[in-house]
Amino acid sequence: MKKKLLSVVVALSILGSAGYASAGTVTTKGDTNISIGGFTEMFFSWFNNQGFLDMIPNPKFYSSNSPSVPAQTSFGSTANHSRLSFALNNKAEGIKGLIEGDFRGKGANMSTDQRGNFRLRHAYFIKEFSQEGSGYTPWLLIGQTYNLGHFSSYTINTIGAPNGEASGTRIPQVAFGVKFDAGSVKLNPQIAAEDLLTTHITQNGFDGYRSTMPGLGVKLPIEFNTGLGAPANFYADFQWQNLKLTKIAYNIDSSNQNSYEFGGGLELPVYFMSLKADTHYAKGFTKYEDLDNGTTPPSYYLNGTSIEKVSATAWDTEIKIDFNKLAQVPFTLAGGYSQVVFGNLGSLSSSSKAYARKASSTYVNVVYNLTKSATLGLEYERNKAYYIGANNDSSDGRVSNQVFFVGTYKF
């Protein structure tokens, strides 16, 4: 522990000796300004029939003849979501970047012993090829950040996230795009070579799965003025990954398979209120949903000697009201509903392990701006899920509830 602390002190000392450019910013020898930021965040949570800060209830049976723990109310807390960011900016070379991490790494029970390992979230740089006066700017991104199917939510449960926002998995990629500015309309079409295999695809019953090439992502974000307040935002996306599955006993050797996803969303601010909705369909990409309690169906499974591919249809609708814009009162009120339905489950229905057939979540929250930098939030969530396999009744909806308090200070 002392060695780790010493390493941090030495690193900060070296960073500080590089020379300050302005408050909160240091300049390196290579003319890159580094702005240090992030936040501290703490959760207090009371939850019933689900995991800590999850958004899905426990099934009746996790495995055959093995009932899960009866519904009970528990308390949990963590500050491991706290984050540290280093924003990079080299104006002379037209390069920006980000290195960011938090304390939610694996290898520790972060909800009880507060020893979550530091993990890498983002690590990328963007080179902009400025076309001054032309109205468009090509750019190139290299590194790890959100895949092109990412979308945000108004929930303050940023650890659990609503069903479907797990699409925001951060992955290594090389992306290229062009920003077009036409005044009232701004476009930013982009394409990326992405590593989607291990982050979005799971398999059941195969000896192995692999890929010989990166996946593909395409996204078209559009920002446009409506005259009703802040600009509206629309996006459409498509992602694809090729993979090869092997099952030696069935003479399946590197069977060529393709996973894909497509979707879109709209956020529409109307003065003091914001409305948003997202939807997507995926096939062979079930980890795109990645339910918290380990009951996500596999992307691929064997039905006899036949290779089957599981589909997922997900959507959400949300609303947020900013009372600061309405009546100069520093708080917001938000609520929403999200769900995911898995299809082509076939023989998984009679398996010895529980799999989610459908999962949904409803939430409402209030956030109070204590100061310019500090917020306090309170959220209630009601979650419901239907399970197959492990002798679960597919028509028996399991329900869980959660109330949590969160305090955040951004710096």
C-alpha positions in Angstrom: 0.0 0.0 0.0 2.9 2.4 0.9 4.6 1.6 -2.4 1.4 2.4 -4.3 1.0 5.7 -2.5 4.6 6.6 -3.1 4.2 5.9 -6.8 1.2 8.2 -7.0 3.0 11.0 -5.1 6.0 10.7 -7.4 3.8 10.7 -10.5 2.0 13.8 -9.4 5.3 15.5 -8.5 6.6 14.9 -12.0 3.4 16.1 -13.5 3.4 19.2 -11.4 7.0 20.0 -12.4 6.0 20.1 -16.0 4.8 23.6 -15.6 1.3 25.1 -15.1 -0.4 26.7 -18.2 -3.5 27.9 -16.2 -5.5 26.9 -13.2 -6.2 23.1 -13.4 -4.0 22.7 -16.4 -0.4 21.5 -16.9 1.8 21.7 -20.1 4.1 18.8 -21.1 7.4 19.1 -23.0 5.5 18.3 -26.2 3.2 21.3 -26.0 0.2 19.2 -24.9 -2.0 20.9 -22.3 -3.4 18.4 -19.7 -6.6 19.4 -17.9 -7.2 17.4 -14.8 -10.9 16.7 -13.9 -13.3 14.0 -12.7 -15.6 13.6 -9.8 -16.1 11.9 -6.4 -19.4 10.0 -6.1 -21.0 8.0 -3.3 -24.1 5.7 -3.4 -26.3 4.6 -0.5 -28.7 1.9 -1.8 -31.7 -0.1 -0.3 -32.6 -2.9 -2.6 -35.0 -5.9 -2.6 -34.8 -9.1 -4.6 -31.9 -7.9 -6.8 -28.2 -7.1 -6.6 -26.7 -3.8 -5.4 -27.4 -1.1 -7.9 -28.5 -3.7 -10.5 -31.6 -3.1 -12.6 -33.0 -6.6 -12.9 -34.7 -8.9 -10.3 -33.5 -12.3 -9.3 -35.1 -15.4 -10.9 -37.0 -17.9 -8.8 -34.3 -20.5 -9.8 -30.8 -19.8 -11.0 -30.2 -23.5 -11.7 -32.5 -26.5 -11.7 -33.8 -27.4 -8.2 -31.8 -24.6 -6.7 -34.0 -21.7 -5.6 -32.5 -18.3 -5.2 -32.5 -16.5 -1.9 -36.0 -15.3 -1.0 -36.7 -11.6 -1.6 -35.1 -9.5 1.2 -34.3 -5.9 1.6 -30.6 -5.1 1.9 -28.4 -2.0 2.2 -25.2 -1.3 0.2 -22.8 1.6 -0.4 -19.9 2.4 -2.6 -17.7 5.4 -3.6 -15.8 3.3 -6.3 -17.6 5.0 -9.2 -15.4 8.1 -8.5 -13.5 9.0 -11.6 -10.2 10.7 -12.6 -9.8 12.2 -16.1 -6.9 13.8 -18.0 -8.1 15.8 -21.0 -5.3 16.3 -23.6 -5.1 19.2 -26.0 -2.2 20.0 -28.4 -3.4 23.1 -30.3 -0.3 23.3 -32.5 -0.9 19.8 -33.9 -4.7 19.8 -33.9 -4.9 16.8 -31.5 -7.2 16.2 -28.5 -7.5 13.2 -26.3 -8.6 11.7 -23.1 -7.3 9.3 -20.5 -9.8 8.4 -17.9 -10.3 5.8 -15.2 -12.4 4.9 -12.1 -12.2 2.4 -9.2 -14.6 -0.2 -10.5 -12.0 -2.7 -11.6 -12.6 -6.4 -11.0 -10.8 -8.5 -8.4 -12.5 -6.9 -5.4 -16.0 -6.8 -3.8 -16.4 -3.1 -4.3 -19.9 -2.9 -2.8 -18.7 -4.0 0.7 -15.0 -3.6 1.2 -14.4 -0.4 -0.9 -11.3 -1.9 -2.5 -12.3 -1.7 -6.2 -9.2 -1.7 -8.5 -8.4 1.2 -10.7 -9.4 0.5 -14.3 -9.1 2.2 -17.6 -12.3 3.6 -19.1 -11.2 5.9 -22.0 -7.8 6.2 -23.7 -7.8 7.8 -27.1 -6.7 10.8 -29.2 -8.5 12.6 -32.0 -6.7 14.4 -34.9 -8.8 17.0 -36.7 -7.9 18.0 -40.2 -9.1 21.5 -40.2 -10.7 22.9 -43.4 -11.0 26.6 -42.4 -13.9 28.3 -44.0 -15.1 25.1 -45.7 -17.9 24.2 -43.2 -16.6 20.7 -42.7 -13.8 19.1 -40.6 -12.5 15.5 -41.1 -11.3 13.7 -38.0 -9.5 10.5 -37.0 -9.9 8.8 -33.6 -7.6 6.0 -32.4 -7.9 4.3 -29.0 -10.5 3.0 -26.5 -13.9 4.8 -26.1 -17.6 4.1 -26.5 -18.7 2.0 -29.5 -20.8 3.7 -32.1 -24.0 2.2 -30.7 -23.7 4.1 -27.4 -26.6 6.2 -26.0 -27.1 8.0 -22.7 -30.0 8.0 -20.1 -31.5 10.4 -17.6 -31.2 7.8 -14.8 -28.6 8.6 -12.1 -27.9 4.9 -11.7 -24.8 5.2 -13.8 -23.5 1.9 -12.4 -26.5 -0.3 -13.3 -27.8 1.7 -16.4 -31.2 0.9 -18.0 -31.6 -2.2 -20.2 -29.9 -1.4 -23.5 -27.5 1.3 -22.4 -25.0 -1.5 -21.8 -24.4 -0.8 -25.5 -22.1 1.9 -24.2 -19.3 -0.6 -23.7 -15.9 1.1 -24.2 -13.8 -0.7 -26.8 -10.6 -0.3 -28.8 -11.3 1.2 -32.2 -10.1 3.3 -35.2 -12.8 5.7 -36.3 -13.1 8.3 -39.0 -15.7 11.0 -39.5 -16.5 14.4 -40.9 -18.2 17.2 -39.0 -20.4 19.3 -41.2 -21.7 22.6 -39.9 -24.6 24.1 -41.9 -25.7 26.6 -39.3 -29.0 25.3 -38.1 -28.1 21.7 -38.9 -24.9 19.8 -37.9 -23.9 16.4 -39.1 -21.1 14.1 -38.0 -21.2 10.8 -40.1 -18.6 8.3 -38.9 -17.3 4.8 -39.5 -15.2 2.6 -37.2 -13.2 -0.6 -37.1 -14.1 -1.9 -33.6 -13.2 -4.8 -31.4 -16.8 -6.1 -30.8 -16.1 -9.8 -30.3 -15.4 -10.3 -26.6 -17.4 -7.2 -25.4 -20.7 -8.0 -27.2 -20.8 -11.7 -28.0 -21.2 -14.7 -25.7 -21.5 -18.4 -26.7 -22.8 -21.5 -25.0 -21.7 -25.1 -25.6 -18.9 -24.4 -28.2 -15.2 -25.3 -27.8 -14.2 -21.8 -28.8 -15.1 -18.7 -30.8 -12.7 -16.2 -32.5 -12.5 -13.6 -35.1 -9.9 -12.8 -37.8 -10.9 -9.2 -38.3 -12.3 -6.2 -36.4 -16.0 -5.4 -36.4 -17.6 -2.5 -38.3 -19.6 0.4 -36.9 -21.4 3.2 -38.7 -23.2 6.1 -37.1 -25.0 9.2 -38.3 -25.6 11.8 -35.6 -27.6 14.9 -36.6 -28.1 18.1 -34.5 -30.7 20.5 -35.6 -32.5 23.6 -34.3 -36.2 23.4 -33.6 -37.0 26.9 -32.3 -38.2 25.2 -29.0 -35.0 25.7 -27.0 -31.8 23.8 -27.2 -31.0 21.9 -30.4 -32.5 18.4 -30.9 -30.3 15.4 -31.5 -31.0 12.3 -33.7 -28.8 9.3 -34.5 -28.9 6.1 -36.4 -26.3 3.4 -36.1 -25.3 -0.1 -37.5 -22.7 -2.5 -36.1 -21.5 -5.8 -37.4 -19.0 -8.5 -36.3 -17.8 -11.6 -38.1 -16.8 -14.6 -35.9 -16.0 -18.3 -36.2 -17.4 -21.0 -33.9 -15.9 -24.5 -33.3 -17.4 -27.6 -31.8 -15.1 -30.6 -32.4 -17.5 -33.3 -31.3 -20.0 -32.2 -34.0 -17.4 -31.6 -36.7 -18.1 -27.9 -36.6 -14.7 -26.3 -37.4 -14.6 -22.5 -37.6 -18.2 -22.1 -38.7 -18.6 -18.6 -40.2 -21.2 -16.5 -38.4 -22.2 -12.8 -38.4 -23.6 -10.7 -35.6 -25.3 -7.4 -36.2 -27.2 -4.5 -34.6 -29.0 -1.5 -35.9 -31.0 1.3 -34.1 -31.6 4.9 -33.6 -32.7 7.6 -31.1 -34.0 11.1 -30.7 -33.6 13.7 -27.9 -35.9 16.7 -28.2 -35.6 19.6 -25.7 -38.7 21.7 -25.4 -37.8 24.8 -23.4 -37.5 23.5 -19.8 -38.3 19.9 -20.7 -36.4 17.2 -22.6 -37.9 14.1 -24.2 -35.8 11.1 -25.5 -36.3 7.7 -27.0 -34.0 5.0 -28.2 -34.5 1.6 -29.9 -32.4 -1.1 -31.4 -32.6 -4.6 -32.7 -29.6 -7.1 -32.5 -29.0 -10.6 -33.5 -26.0 -12.6 -32.1 -25.1 -9.6 -29.9 -26.8 -10.4 -26.5 -24.0 -9.1 -24.5 -25.0 -5.8 -26.0 -27.7 -5.9 -23.2 -25.5 -7.6 -20.6 -28.0 -8.0 -17.7 -26.5 -7.5 -14.3 -27.3 -10.9 -12.6 -25.6 -13.2 -15.2 -28.9 -14.3 -16.8 -28.2 -12.8 -20.3 -28.9 -15.5 -22.9 -25.9 -16.5 -25.0 -25.5 -14.9 -28.4 -25.0 -18.4 -30.0 -25.9 -21.8 -28.7 -26.2 -25.4 -30.0 -29.7 -26.9 -30.6 -28.6 -30.5 -31.3 -26.1 -30.0 -34.1 -27.7 -26.8 -35.3 -26.1 -23.4 -34.5 -28.8 -21.0 -33.2 -28.5 -17.2 -32.9 -30.4 -15.2 -30.2 -32.1 -11.9 -31.1 -32.8 -8.9 -28.8 -35.3 -6.0 -29.3 -34.8 -3.1 -26.9 -36.3 0.4 -26.4 -36.6 3.2 -23.9 -38.6 6.4 -23.4 -37.6 9.1 -20.9 -38.5 12.6 -19.8 -36.6 15.3 -17.8 -37.9 18.6 -16.4 -35.3 21.3 -15.5 -37.0 23.5 -12.9 -34.0 25.9 -13.0 -35.1 26.9 -16.5 -38.8 26.9 -15.5 -38.7 28.8 -12.2 -35.0 29.4 -11.2 -35.2 26.5 -8.7 -32.0 24.4 -8.8 -33.3 20.8 -9.3 -34.4 18.4 -12.1 -37.1 15.7 -12.1 -36.7 12.8 -14.5 -38.4 9.4 -15.2 -38.4 6.7 -17.8 -39.1 3.1 -18.9 -36.9 0.7 -20.7 -37.2 -3.0 -21.8 -35.5 -5.7 -23.7 -37.0 -8.9 -25.2 -34.9 -11.8 -26.3 -36.0 -14.1 -29.2 -35.2 -17.5 -30.7 -34.4 -19.0 -27.3 -35.4 -22.5 -28.5 -33.8 -25.3 -26.4 -32.5 -22.7 -23.8 -36.0 -22.8 -22.4 -35.4 -26.3 -21.0 -31.8 -25.8 -19.9 -30.6 -26.2 -16.4 -29.6 -22.5 -16.1 -31.9 -19.5 -15.9 -32.0 -17.0 -18.8 -34.0 -13.8 -19.1 -36.7 -13.8 -21.7 -37.8 -10.2 -21.0 -36.6 -7.5 -18.7 -37.9 -4.0 -18.0 -37.2 -1.1 -15.7 -39.2 2.0 -14.6 -37.5 4.8 -12.7 -38.1 8.3 -11.3 -35.5 10.6 -9.8 -34.9 14.1 -8.5 -31.5 15.8 -8.5 -30.8 18.9 -6.5 -27.9 21.2 -7.3 -26.3 21.9 -3.9 -23.7 24.1 -5.5 -22.4 24.7 -9.0 -20.1 21.6 -8.6 -22.0 19.4 -6.2 -25.4 17.6 -6.6 -27.6 15.3 -4.5 -29.8 12.8 -6.1 -32.6 10.4 -5.1 -34.0 7.7 -7.4 -36.6 4.9 -7.1 -36.5 2.0 -9.6 -39.0 -0.9 -10.1 -37.7 -3.7 -12.2 -39.4 -6.8 -13.7 -38.2 -9.8 -15.5 -39.5 -13.1 -16.9 -37.2 -16.2 -17.0 -36.9 -19.5 -18.8 -34.8 -22.5 -18.0 -33.9 -24.0 -14.6 -37.6 -24.8 -14.0 -38.6 -21.2 -14.1 -42.2 -20.3 -15.1 -41.8 -18.2 -18.2 -45.1 -16.4 -17.4 -44.2 -15.6 -13.8 -42.9 -12.0 -13.7 -40.3 -11.5 -11.0 -40.2 -8.0 -9.4 -37.5 -6.0 -7.5 -37.3 -2.5 -6.1 -34.5 -0.1 -5.3 -34.1 3.3 -3.7 -30.8 5.0 -3.6 -29.2 8.3 -2.6 -26.1 9.6 -4.5 -23.9 12.6 -3.9 -21.5 13.8 -6.6 -18.8 16.5 -6.6 -17.3 17.4 -10.0 -13.9 19.0 -10.2 
